Amino acid sequence: MPWILEDDGDWIATEKIDGTSTTFTMKRGRFGKNKFYVCSRNVCFDTINKPCYYDTNVYWEMAQKYNMFDVLSRMLKEYPDEEWITIQGETYGEGVQRRDYSLKGHDFVAFNLIYSTCGRVGTEEMKETLEEYGVPCVPIVEHKMKINQFRNVDEILAYAGGLSAIDYDLREGIVFRSVDGVESFKAVSNNYLLKYHG
C-alpha cells in the first residue's frame, strides 16, 4: 500500500508480539446473566477443558490469570449503554511460538478494546482504560509519529527491527495504528524472520 508513505496523520507504533491471538468478549444478558466468550483466532472455547492446539488451554489460562470474567462484568456495569465489550490480544511465551520471550509459562497483552457502540478505540485510550482493571497492553514504541517520515518500505522495515520491550531480545516487528484506532498495518522485522522463521 504505497499510499501510506504519503499519510501525514498521527500514528502510534506498538510492538508486534509473536504469540497466539486471544479474544475475550462479554455480551449483556437478561437478569444479569451475561455471556462470556474465550476464543482463539478460529475457535470459541466454552470450557477450560475444551482441547486446543496447545498442551493446555492457554486462552482460558489467560482468562483466569487476568480475571477477564470479572473485568468485563465490571466494565458492562460501568458502561450501561454497551451491549458487549471485547478485549483482543496476544498470548505468548513458553511453547506458543518459536520465540518464548524468555518466559517459563505464558502471559498476555491486549492490543484492541472494542465497544458495541463505537467499535475499536485508540491505543492510548485502550491502555489507560485496561490498566485500571489490571490488564496489560502491548508496549507502545512511539506516540504520535508520522508515517511520511519514511521514504520507502525498506525504511519502515528497518524501523520495525530493534529490541523487544519484554525481554530485550529481537522484537517481531511493529504494528502501526492510527490515533483513533481505526486504521492499522504491520511491519515484520527481516532480522526476526531470519532468526526465528528462516
C-alpha positions as CSV (number, residue, x, y, z in Angstrom):
1,M,0.0,0.0,0.0
2,P,2.3,2.8,-1.2
3,W,-0.2,5.5,-0.3
4,I,0.6,5.0,3.3
5,L,4.0,6.7,2.8
6,E,2.2,9.9,1.9
7,D,0.0,9.9,5.0
8,D,0.6,13.0,7.2
9,G,-1.6,12.0,10.1
10,D,-0.6,10.9,13.6
11,W,0.1,7.2,14.2
12,I,1.1,5.1,17.2
13,A,3.7,2.4,16.9
14,T,3.3,-0.6,19.2
15,E,5.4,-3.7,19.5
16,K,4.1,-6.7,17.5
17,I,4.1,-9.8,19.8
18,D,4.7,-13.2,18.3
19,G,2.0,-15.3,20.0
20,T,-1.5,-16.7,19.5
21,S,-4.5,-14.4,19.0
22,T,-6.7,-14.4,22.1
23,T,-10.1,-12.8,22.4
24,F,-12.4,-12.2,25.5
25,T,-15.9,-11.0,24.9
26,M,-18.9,-10.4,27.3
27,K,-22.4,-9.9,26.0
28,R,-25.0,-8.4,28.2
29,G,-27.7,-10.9,29.2
30,R,-31.1,-10.7,30.7
31,F,-31.4,-10.6,34.5
32,G,-27.7,-10.0,34.8
33,K,-26.7,-13.3,33.2
34,N,-24.0,-12.1,30.9
35,K,-22.5,-14.4,28.3
36,F,-18.7,-14.8,28.4
37,Y,-16.6,-16.0,25.5
38,V,-13.0,-17.1,25.3
39,C,-11.7,-17.5,21.8
40,S,-8.6,-18.2,19.7
41,R,-8.5,-16.8,16.2
42,N,-10.8,-19.6,14.9
43,V,-12.3,-21.4,17.9
44,C,-14.6,-20.4,20.8
45,F,-13.8,-22.4,24.0
46,D,-16.9,-22.8,26.2
47,T,-14.8,-24.5,29.0
48,I,-11.2,-24.7,30.0
49,N,-11.3,-28.4,29.3
50,K,-12.0,-28.0,25.6
51,P,-9.0,-29.1,23.6
52,C,-6.9,-26.7,21.7
53,Y,-3.7,-26.7,19.7
54,Y,-1.5,-26.4,22.8
55,D,-0.9,-28.9,25.6
56,T,-3.0,-26.8,27.9
57,N,-5.8,-24.3,27.1
58,V,-3.7,-21.1,27.1
59,Y,-6.7,-19.0,26.3
60,W,-8.6,-19.9,29.4
61,E,-5.4,-19.8,31.3
62,M,-5.1,-16.1,30.5
63,A,-8.8,-15.5,31.2
64,Q,-8.2,-16.8,34.7
65,K,-4.9,-15.1,35.2
66,Y,-6.3,-11.7,34.5
67,N,-9.9,-12.3,35.8
68,M,-11.4,-11.4,32.5
69,F,-14.9,-12.5,33.5
70,D,-14.8,-10.1,36.4
71,V,-13.1,-7.3,34.3
72,L,-15.7,-7.5,31.6
73,S,-18.6,-7.8,34.1
74,R,-17.4,-4.6,35.8
75,M,-17.0,-2.8,32.5
76,L,-20.5,-3.6,31.4
77,K,-21.8,-2.3,34.7
78,E,-19.8,0.9,34.3
79,Y,-20.8,1.3,30.6
80,P,-24.5,0.6,30.7
81,D,-25.1,1.6,27.0
82,E,-22.8,-1.2,25.8
83,E,-24.4,-4.5,24.6
84,W,-21.0,-6.2,24.5
85,I,-17.3,-5.4,25.1
86,T,-14.4,-7.2,23.6
87,I,-10.7,-7.4,24.6
88,Q,-8.4,-8.8,21.9
89,G,-4.7,-9.5,22.4
90,E,-1.9,-11.9,22.2
91,T,-0.9,-14.8,24.4
92,Y,2.8,-15.5,24.2
93,G,5.5,-17.4,26.0
94,E,6.8,-20.9,26.5
95,G,5.7,-23.3,23.7
96,V,3.4,-20.8,22.0
97,Q,5.7,-19.9,19.1
98,R,9.4,-20.3,18.4
99,R,10.0,-17.1,20.3
100,D,9.3,-17.7,24.0
101,Y,10.2,-14.2,25.3
102,S,12.4,-15.9,28.0
103,L,9.2,-16.9,29.8
104,K,8.5,-20.0,31.8
105,G,4.8,-20.2,31.3
106,H,2.6,-17.8,29.4
107,D,1.5,-14.2,29.5
108,F,-1.0,-11.9,27.7
109,V,-1.1,-8.3,26.3
110,A,-4.1,-6.6,24.9
111,F,-4.0,-4.8,21.5
112,N,-7.7,-4.0,21.0
113,L,-10.5,-2.7,23.1
114,I,-13.8,-2.8,21.2
115,Y,-17.2,-1.5,22.3
116,S,-20.6,-2.3,20.8
117,T,-21.5,1.3,20.4
118,C,-18.4,2.8,18.8
119,G,-16.1,0.0,17.8
120,R,-12.3,-0.1,18.3
121,V,-10.8,2.7,20.4
122,G,-7.3,4.2,20.1
123,T,-4.3,2.5,21.7
124,E,-3.7,5.2,24.3
125,E,-7.4,5.1,25.4
126,M,-7.3,1.3,25.5
127,K,-4.1,1.3,27.6
128,E,-5.5,3.9,30.0
129,T,-8.8,2.0,30.5
130,L,-7.5,-1.6,30.7
131,E,-4.6,-0.8,33.0
132,E,-7.2,0.4,35.6
133,Y,-8.5,-3.2,35.5
134,G,-5.1,-4.8,35.8
135,V,-5.0,-5.9,32.1
136,P,-1.5,-5.4,30.5
137,C,-1.3,-3.9,27.0
138,V,1.2,-4.1,24.1
139,P,4.2,-1.9,24.6
140,I,4.0,1.5,22.9
141,V,7.2,2.2,20.9
142,E,6.3,5.7,19.8
143,H,3.5,8.1,20.3
144,K,2.1,10.4,17.6
145,M,4.6,9.5,14.9
146,K,4.4,10.4,11.2
147,I,4.5,7.6,8.6
148,N,5.6,10.1,5.9
149,Q,9.0,10.4,7.7
150,F,9.9,7.1,5.9
151,R,10.9,7.4,2.3
152,N,10.2,3.8,1.4
153,V,9.2,0.4,2.6
154,D,12.8,-0.6,3.4
155,E,12.9,2.3,6.0
156,I,9.7,1.1,7.6
157,L,11.1,-2.5,7.8
158,A,14.3,-1.1,9.4
159,Y,12.3,0.8,11.9
160,A,10.4,-2.4,12.7
161,G,13.6,-4.0,13.9
162,G,15.1,-3.4,17.3
163,L,14.7,-5.0,20.7
164,S,11.5,-6.2,22.5
165,A,10.3,-4.2,25.5
166,I,9.5,-7.5,27.1
167,D,12.9,-9.3,27.3
168,Y,15.3,-7.0,25.2
169,D,15.8,-9.7,22.5
170,L,14.8,-9.2,18.9
171,R,11.2,-7.9,18.5
172,E,9.0,-9.4,15.9
173,G,8.1,-6.0,14.4
174,I,5.7,-3.1,14.7
175,V,2.0,-2.6,14.4
176,F,1.2,1.0,13.3
177,R,-2.2,2.2,14.4
178,S,-3.9,5.5,13.7
179,V,-4.5,7.5,16.8
180,D,-8.3,6.8,16.7
181,G,-7.6,3.0,16.4
182,V,-9.5,2.6,13.1
183,E,-6.6,2.0,10.7
184,S,-3.6,-0.3,11.2
185,F,-0.9,-2.1,9.4
186,K,2.1,-4.3,10.4
187,A,5.8,-4.4,9.6
188,V,7.7,-7.5,10.5
189,S,11.5,-7.3,11.1
190,N,13.6,-9.1,8.5
191,N,16.2,-10.0,11.1
192,Y,13.4,-11.6,13.2
193,L,12.2,-13.6,10.3
194,L,15.7,-14.9,9.6
195,K,16.4,-15.9,13.2
196,Y,13.0,-17.5,14.1
197,H,11.5,-18.4,10.8
198,G,14.4,-18.8,8.4
